[in-house]
Amino acid sequence: MSFLKSTLLATAAALISTSAYAADPVANPSTGFDWDGFYAGVGVTGTSFSNGGPAETVGFVDAIIGFNVTNDQILFGLEGWIGAYADSSSTGTGGGVEARVGYLANPDMLIYTGVGRYHFDAGGQYTTVGLGAEFVVGDNVTIDTEYKYWGWSNTGFTGHSIGASANWHFE
């Protein structure tokens, strides 16, 4: 099964398994978890890139910082990351930034979309467009999973990725 098909199936399964949460929107989002403010986290991502030839798989480990502001059930956020990557022939560093807009399906679940930019130390630059879900798992801890399309690069490569992160929110 292709990486894209696997990615889409995994994303659909995650969203379907959480549909019970989304069915009951919260009447007062001020109760429960506080999504507003700064957070920091760690993440891992698997990405498959291609420029028309065989796909290349790249793994990432990132340190993440971000800031969120909510207005009723709508969340606006900005997230940045810096990290390391490795593929079958090289390693390096990279970093990026992403703007996010999301919907609080309930106090413990955020569904969002994001647009960002990623830069590699080797010169590659990509615009990313993604869709994700983030879940509260502790008093100030969330886990996040996100699909991203990577494109419009200066290298001719495009790609797809699935990532996960754990984030600690500061009050």
N, C-alpha and C positions, 0 to 999 in steps of 0.2 A: 504494500500500500504506500502511496507517495506521502512525503512529509506533509504536504498541504492537506490531503485527505485526512491523515492522522490528526493533524492540528485541528481541523474543523470538527471532526468527530469528538475529540477530547473537550473542546470548548463547548460544543452543544451538550455533551453529557454533564459538564459542570453546571451549565445554566439550567438544564432540565432538573437536575438533582436539587437545585435551590429554588425551584419555582414555588414551593410551598411558602418560602419566606416572602417572595415578591407578591403573593396573592393578597397579603394583608398589609397594605401601606400603613405606616404609623400616623396617627392623628396629630401627635405632638412630638416632633423629632427632638425636642429639648430634653426628653427623658431618655435614659440609656446612655450609650457611649457618646463622648464628646469628640467629634471629628475635626473641630476647629483647632488650628494652631500648627506648631512644628512637629515633625516626626523624623526619625532616622531608622535605617534598616539595612539589611543585607539581602542580596538577590542572586539567583542563578537563572541563566537563560540558555536555551539551545536554539541555534539559528541555522537555516539552510540557505546558502547563497548560490546563485547561478548567473552566468552571463550568456546563456544559450547553450552552454556545454554541460558536462556533468556537474551536479550540485556539490558544493563544499560545505561541510558541517563545521560550525564554530561554537565553542562553549564560552560563556561569560560568567564571571563572578564579580559582583558590583557592591560598592558601598553607596547607600542612598540617603539623600536628605530631601525634605519637602515641606510644604506649607499648604494648609487647606483653609478655606472659608466657606461656611454654609449659609444659605438663605432659604429657610423652610427646608424642603427636602432636596434642594439643588446644592451640589458641592462644586466649588471652583478650586483648582489646585495647581501648583507648580512643583515639579519634581526634578531633581538633578542627580546624576550618578557619575561615579568614576570607578574604573575597575580594570581587570585583566581579562585577556581572551587567549584561547589556544585553539589551533586546528591541527591537522595532520602534519603540517610542515613549518608552522611558526607560532610564536607567542608575541604578545604585545600589550599595550594599554589603550584605553579609550575612555570616552566620557560623553555625556549628553544632557539634554534637558527636555522636558515634556510638559505641556500644558494639558490639564485634565478638566473635564466637565462630567459630573455624574449625578445620579439619582439615588437617594437613600430609600431603598425599597422597604426597609424597616430600620430601627436604630442600630442593628448589627450587620447590615449588608448594604454595600455600595456597588452599583453597576455604573461603569464609566466608559468614556471614550477619550482618547488622547492623541495629540499630534506633537511630534518632537523632532529633534535633530541629534544625530550621533556622529562623532568624529573619532577616527582611529589615528594612532601615532604614525601609521604607515601612509596616511594621507587620504584614506577613504572617508567620504562624507555621505550620510544617508538621511533622508527625511523618513520618519516612521509615522504610521497611522495605526492605532490599536483600539482594542476593546477588551475590557477586563472586569473582574469582580473582586471585591475585597470584603473580608469577613472578620468580625471581632472574635478573638479567641481568648481574651483576658482583659483585665481592668484597663490596660492601656496598650494592648498588643493586637495587631491585625495580621492576617495573612492575605496575600494578593496573588492572583494569577491573571496573566494577560497574554493575548495574541497580538502580534505586530506584523504589519507588512512593511518591508524595507524597500525603498525605491528612490527614484529620481537622483541617483548618485552620480558623482563625477567619475566613477569607475566602470559603469556599464552593468554592474551587478544589481540584481534585485533579490529579495529573500523573504522568508517567513520565519517567525520565531514564536516560541512559547516560553514564558518565564514565570517564576514564582519568587515571592519575597516575604520576609517577616519584617514588620515595622513596629517601632516603639514610639508611641505618641506622648508628647510632653504637655502637661497642663499648665 
